Amino acid sequence: MSQKVSSRISGFYKRCLEDRLREIQALGLLDEDALAHLASGGGLPTAVADRMCENVIATHALPLGLALNFRVNQRDVLVPMAVEEPSVIAAASNAARMVRLSGGFSGDADPPIMTAQVQLDDVPDAEDAAVRLEAARASLLAAGDAAIPRMVARGGGCRDLEVRVLSAELGVLVVHLYVEVGDAMGANLVDTVAEAVAPLVQRIAGGTLGLRILSNLTVRRLVRVTATVGDDALGGADVASGVARASRFAELDPYRAATHNKGFMNGLDAAAVALGQDFRAIEAGAHAYASMSGQYRPLSTWERVPGGLVGRAELPLAVGTVGGLTEVHAGVRAALQLVGAKSAGELAVVLASVGLASNLAALRALASEGIQRGHMRLHERKRALAAAPGAGGGEAAAPASGDGKRFAGERAEAHRAVQQAEGGT
């Protein structure tokens, strides 16, 4: 995104859909195809859907919104989010506004290194076999590169090898090949490497060949983000201290950490879906990483510092700006144009920043008014929609006696809740 473009768009939530699209069009981020796709409602043609997966009978839509106010590594970013849950986009936007007052989010990502696994069972003398495999490192890496010549030509390829003996008694070992995949997520590339190298691994080590596939615990593809937020932005020192205590609670208790991390992933997943990323792989890697110490722990923490809080997050994040849905889904292409990330690493930092913003919003609500107040007021918009004539539920969806008046008041409350959650932007 051009430095002339701001993610701080005043009154965006108040405008009608057509006016929001005109505002985005004026930013000059989208090409004509992307604009036409969004203006048409963003639907996926069933003919395209039928080629994407099997047994297609229709498409299933999610609302696509924009999280505002994000500034990431000194660049303003509009964040597309596809999500059905009320308050996720408003909460992330509001937290991003608070962080923005202190300079925004900062982050970095490791090189895009994915992990290919080749498993062997029944290996005679697994420890000795591991030594032989390590000695054959150059040959194994060369065999992997030979399977992905186009990636090698673009500067990627196999970078390292590791052998792990999982059970000497049972003769179970696994070979990890670490593959640099450029701006792709890289799953298919890594699976190709694993399958190509597996016969050579077996010839060297013996035993029975097992699985040949990537691992979604991409520990050499981590992303780290930090953010600072002031007491005044949060609503006072007491609220900031409450956020820090809630964060410490998650560090001490895996039951709390699970919900803490769910709040973090609320925003990250919504952005990942909009941007065509494999959110299931992201979830699997994140939660596995949270457990690597032997106790399930929070992906993000918030620490009290003079005048405010510092938040930090670290997690494996395998995402791509090329390949996958970017080639077939017009909505994904439009979302990528909006976010403006020039590399997979830049996209990973943006997504992790959205996670940290969502986490801050949830903790702030818990430390002050409680999670339900704003969330449920926004939730009433869905209930009112379900009750409205023509909403898809027919007469059976009509509100009970007296509910029409109640919903009218709650719709007004919901509007005020959005304004409060988005900080009046």
N, C-alpha and C positions, 0 to 999 in steps of 0.2 A: 504494500500500500504506500502511496506517495506520502511523504512527510507533510504535505499540504492537506491531507485528508485527516479529519479528526473522528475518533470513535465516540466523542461526546456530542450527541445529537439531541438538542433540547426538545422536549415535548414529543419525542418519537412515539411513545405509547398512546398518546392522545389522538393521533392521526388515524384516518381511515386507511385501509389497505392500499388503495390507489395512491394516496399521498405518500405513504411510506415507500412504495416502489419508485415513485418519482424522485424522492429524496435520495434513494440509493443509486438510481440511474444518474443523477447529477454528479455523483462522486467519480464517475468514469472508470469504475472498477470492472464492470461487466461488459462482455461482448454482446452482439445482437442476439445470438442464439440463447445465451444465458438469460438475457432480459425477457425474451419471448417465452422462455420456459417458465420463469417466475410469474410473468403476467398472465399466463394461461392457467395458473393455479398450481403448477409444479407437479402435475400428475405424471406417472410413469406409464407409457403406452403398454398395453397388455402384450403386444407383439414382442416388445423388448423384454418384458418380464418373463415371457415364455421361454426366452433364450437364456435367461439368467439362472433359473432353477427349474425343477421338474414339477409336473402335476399342477401347473398354474391354472387357477380358475378366475382370478381377479388380482387387483393390487390392494394393499392395505396402507392407508396414509397416516402420517403423523404431522402435527403442526410443525412448521419450520419458522423459527424466529431468530432474531439477532440479539445477542448480548452486546451491550454497549460499554463504553468507558474504559475498555482494556488498553493499557499501554504496556508493551512487552519489549524489553531490551531497547527502550527508547523509540519504539515504533508503535503508532496507534493501530489497533487491530479491531475489525468487526468480526465477531465470532458467530457463525451460523450454528444453531442448535435445533435438533429435531427431538422433541420430547412431548409426552402427553401429560406430564405431571405439573400441576399449577405451581408457580412460585420459583421454579428452577431458574428460568431465564432472568426474572426480575431480581432474584436474590444474588445471582452471579454479577449482574450489572451493578447492583448497589454496592457489593463488596469491592468490585473493580473501581468504582468511583472513590471509595475510601482509600484504597491503596494508591490510586492515581495521585492523590494529594501529597503523597510521600515519594513520588517519582515512578510508581508503577512496579511491575514485576521484572525480575532479572533471572536469567537462567542460561544453562548450557546443556548440550547433549553430547554423549559419546559418539564416536563414529558408528555408522549403521552396521554393526556386526551381529549377525544372526548365528544361532547354534544348530548344527546338524548332529544328530545322534545315530550311531550304528551300534546295535546291541548284539552281544554274543552270549550264548549259554553253553554250559558243559565244556568250557575251555580247560584243557589239561594244563595244570600249573599256570594259573591266571597271572600271577605276579611276574613270572618269566615272560609270558606272552606280552604283558604290558611293556616290558623292557624292549622286546623286539619291535613292537609297534612304534614306540618312541624313536627307535633307531631308523625306522622307515618313514619318518616324518616327511622328508622332501618328496619321496615317491607318492605318498598319500595325498599331499597337498597338490602335487602336479596332476594326479588323477582327478581330483575334484575340479581343478581349473579347466581341465580338458572337457568337462561336462557342461561348462557354462562359458563358452568362448566369447559370446557377445558381452556378457557382464565383465569379463576380463578386459576386453577391448575398451570398455568404458571406464576402466580404472578400478574395478572391483575384483573380487576373487577370494580364494582361500588364504587366510592370514595366519592361522595357528592351529595346533592340534593338542589335545589333551586326552590322556587315557585314565579312566577311573575303574578300579576294581571294586565292584559292588559287593561281591561275596567270593572270597577265595575258596571257601569250602564248596560252594555250588558251581564254581567256575563261571561266574557272571561278571562280565566287564562291558564297559561302554566306551566308545571312542567319540570324542567331541571334535568336530571340525568347525572352526570359526570363520564365517564367510562375510566379507564386506559386500553389501548389496546396493550401494548407491542410494537413490531416492525412492526405491521400492520398499514395500513392507518386507518382501523377500521370501515368503513362505514357499512358493513353488520352486524358486531357485535353490533353496536350501534342501528341500526334499529331493531335487534332482541330484545334488551333490551327494547326499547320503546314499541314494540308491546306486550311484555310479561307483562310489568308493567301497561299498560293502563287500563285493567279491574279493578285492585285494586284502581288505582287513581280515576276512575269514581265512584266506590262504596263508597269511602271516601268523595268525594266532591259533587257527584251528577252531574246534567247537561248532556249535549250531548257530546259524545266522538267525537273528531275531528281527526287531523293528529297525527300520531305516526311515527316520523322519525328523523334522525340526523339533526343538523344544521351545515352548512359549515363555519359559523363564529365561529371558534374554539378559543375563547379568552383565554382558559386555556392551549392552545398548541401553544404558541408564540415562535418565534426564533428571536434572536438578533445578529447582526454582526457589527463589526467595522473595519475600515481600515485607515491607515495613508499613505499619498503620499506626496513626497517632491516637492518643486517648480521646481527643476532641472529636475526631471523625467517627469513632466507635460509639460515642455517647457518654464518655467519662471514664475516669480511672477505675471505677468499680466494675464497669462492664469489661474493660480490658483485663482486669485481674480475674474476672469470672471466666473469660475465654482461656486464659493461661491455665487455670485450675481444671477446666474441662479437658484441655489438651493433656495435662498431666494424668488425669483419670484414664484416658485412653492408653497412655504409655504403661500404666500399671495393671490394666484389666482387659483381657482379650474380649470379654463380652461387650465392653464399651468400645473397644477398638474396632470391632466389626461394624458398628453403626457409625462411628467416626469415619471409617473408610468408605462406607456407603455414601455418606454425605459428600466426600471428596469425589467419588466416582459419579455422583449425580450429574455434575456439570461436565466432567470429562467425557462420559459416555454419550451424553446428548450431542456434544460437539463432534465426537467421533462418528456417530451415526450420520449426522448431516454431511460430514466430510468423507463418507464412504470407507471408513476404516473398519478393521475387524475388531469390533468392540468385545467380542467373546475372548479373543486372544489377549487383548489388553487386560480384561478382567482377570483371566487366569494367571497371567504373569504378575500382575499387581498383587494379588492375594497370596500367591506362592512366595513372592519376595517379602511380603509382610510377615511371613512365617519362618524365614530362614534362620533366625536366631534360636529357634526352638520354641518360642512363644509368639503368638500372633500379635503384631504390633501396628501402631498407626503409620500410615504412609506419610503423614504430615504432622508437624508439631508447631505450636505457638509458644513463644517464650517472652516473658515480661522483660522489657528494657526501659530505661528512663524515658518517660513520655509516651510510651506506646508498647507495641508488640513487634516481634520479628517472627515471621512464619517461614518454614522450610519444608520442602517436600522432595523426596527422591523415590523413583520407581523405574522399572524397566518399561520402555514404551516403544514398541515397534510399529511405526506408521509409515505411510508412503504418500508421495505426491504424484507418482506415476503408476501405471498398471492398475489392475483390479477394476473397481467400479468407475475409475476416472475415465475409462475408455468407452463405457457403455451407458452411463447414467448422467443425463443432462443436469439433474439437480446437484449431483456431486461436483460436476465441473463448475457450476455456478457458485457453489459453496467454496470451492478452492480459490476461485477468482476473488471472492469477497474477503477471505482471510489473508490472501496475498503472500503466503509462505513460499519462499523460493527453494526450499530444500526440505527433506524429511526431518532433519534435525531442527530446523526452525519451526516446523509444524509441531513437533513433539514438545518444544518449549511452550508454545501457545496452549496446547492441550493441557499440559501440566499446570499452567497458570490458571486456566479455567477451573481445574480441580481444586487448586488452593483457594481461589475466590469462593467457590461453592462451600468449601469446608469452613472458611471464615464466616460466611453468612449464617451457616447452620449453628456454629458455636456462639456467635453473637446473639442469635435469637434464643438459644438455650440459656445463655448467661444473663439475659435481660427479661424479655416479655414471655419467653416460652416459645416453643416451636409451632404451636398450634394456631396462635392468634393470626398471624399474617397468612400462613399456609391455608387455613380453613376458610378465611375470607375469600381468598382466590379460588379455592375449591368450589365455592358456591356458584361461581360462574358456570362450571360444568353442570352442576345440579340444575341451575336455571335453564341451561341449554337443553338438557334432557327433558325438562318439564314443558318446554315451549312447544306449541303446535307446529307440526311440520319438521320437528327435529329428528325424525326417524323412528320415534317410538309410538306415533299415532295417538289415539285417545288414551291408550293405556299409560302413556307417559305424562299425562296431565297432572298437575300438582293436586294434592289433597285440598279439601275445602279450607280457604283462608291462606293457602300457601302462596297464591299469586301476589298478594300484598306483601307478604314476608319476603319473597324473592325480590320484589322491586326495591325494598330497602337494602337487602343484602347485595344486590347488584351495585347500588351506590357505594356501599361499604367496600365491595371488591375493587371498585375504581379507585377509591381512596387508598386501599391497601397497595395497589400497584404503584400509585404515586409515591407512597411512603417507601416501598421496597426499592424503587428505582431512584430514589433520592431526588425526585422532582425533575429528572432529566427529560 
